[in-house]
Amino acid sequence: MPVALTSPAGPVAAACSDDRVELRGDFGTVRFRVAVADDPRERAQGLMHVPEMPRMAGMLFVYERPQSVSFWMANTLIPLDMIFFDETGVVTRIHENAVPLDRTGIPGGDGVQYVLEINGGMARQLGIDVGDTFRHPSVSEDLAVWPCEGE
């Protein structure tokens, strides 16, 4: 997975791109380089068998419509934070430090359309919280709280 540290100190000026997710909240703005899982096969594979991930990297799971989702860590070798978003790009739930190889279900709740998996502990370290927003080209510009256009 091609990833790199791309967290700006100031405002984000770059345009949206498929391989980047930007989040903003009281902490400011942060950027993650992502792989996108937007079909059933890719979502089922997720980050299984990945031995390590760069600090500011992750995987964005994109669903066709808002729904109830649940994750598990079977065959996942690294601890992950899972950030769940609604169709507008608002954080609805955060599950911190999911345990590698654990088969216990991790519910995301109802109305989830996007899930961002990042290295375990990063959400707390960066100050990401429920109510924060993200942007990515997969979020409908008609619904997005923070759309890609109009930068």
N, C-alpha and C positions, 0 to 999 in steps of 0.2 A: 504494500500500500504506500504510494508516494505521499509523504507528509513532511511538513516543516514547521518550525516555530515561526508564527507570523502575528504575534500579539503586539499591536501598536501601543505606544505610550500615549498618543493623543487620539483625536477623532479619526474615524475610518473614512478614507477618501476613495478607496478603490471600489470599482463596480462589483456587483454580485457575480459569483461564478459557481458552477456546479461543484467544484472541489473545495468550497469554503463555506463555513457557517459563521455568521457573526451574531454575538449575543450582546445585549445591553441591559443595564440595570443601574442600581445605585453605585455599583463598583466601577462604572464606566462602560467601556466597550472592549470585547475580547474576540479574537478570531481563531477558529480551529480549521485546520486542513482536514478534509474528510473524504472518505470513500462513501458512496451512496448505495444503499441497498433498497431498490424500489420495485423489486418483483419477488414473488414468493420464494424462489430458489435462493436469491441473494439474502433475503431476510432470514431464511432458515439457517443459512451458513453463518451469517453475522461475523463475529470476531473469533469464532472457534478456531483453535489450533494456532493462534497468533501468539508467539512467545514474548513479544514486547511491542510497545507502541511509543513513538516519540511524545514528548510532554504535551504539546499543543495539537494533538491529532485526535481523530475519532472516526466514528461511523454514524451516518445519518440514515435512519430507517424511515422510509416514506411510504405511507399507505394511501390507497386511492380515495378513501373517505374517512371521516372520523369514526372511531370504533373503540370497543373495549380490547385492550391488548395485555398480554402477559409474557414475560421473558423468563428465561432460566440461564444458568451458567454451565450447562453440560458441555464438556470439551472446551471450555473457555479457560485459558491459562493465566490470565491477568485479572486483578481486581478492577471493577468498572463502576463508574457513576452512570446512572441512567437518568436522563432528563426528558420528561414527557411534555409534549406541547399539543395544544388544540389546533384547529384548522386556521386560526388567525396568527399563530406563531407565539402564543403566550405560554409560558411555563405553568403547567398545572400540577406537577408532582416531580420530586427528585428522590431517587433511591441511591443512597451513597454506599460505596464500597461493597458491591455485590461480590460474594465469595467465589473464587475460582472453583470450577468443577462441581458446584452445588446444583442439584436438580430441583431445589425448591422453587416454586413459581414466584415471580415478582410481578404483581399486578400494577399496571400503569393507570388503571381507572377507565372510566368511560369517556368517549369523545376525544380520544387520542388520534392524531393523524401523523405526528412526527415523534421520533425518539432519537436523541443524541446520546451515544455512548462515548465516554471519555475516560481517561485513566482515573482509577479510584482515588478519591480525596481531592480532586481538582475543583469540583463544584464548591466545596466549602472553602478551599484555599483562595479561590477567586472571588467568592462572595455571591455566587449565582443563587437565586432564590425564586420561589413561586411568585408569579406575576411579572418576572423579567420577560423580555421578548427576544426573538431571533429572526433573522432573515436569511433567505436562500431562494434561488429561482423556483424551487418546487412549490413554494407557498403562493397561492393565487393572489395576484396583486389587488383584486377586488375585495379580498377578505383580510389581507395582511395588516396587522397593526403597524408594522415597520416594513413597508414594501421596498423592493429593490429600486424601483423607479423614483425619480425626484430627489436624487442624492445631492 
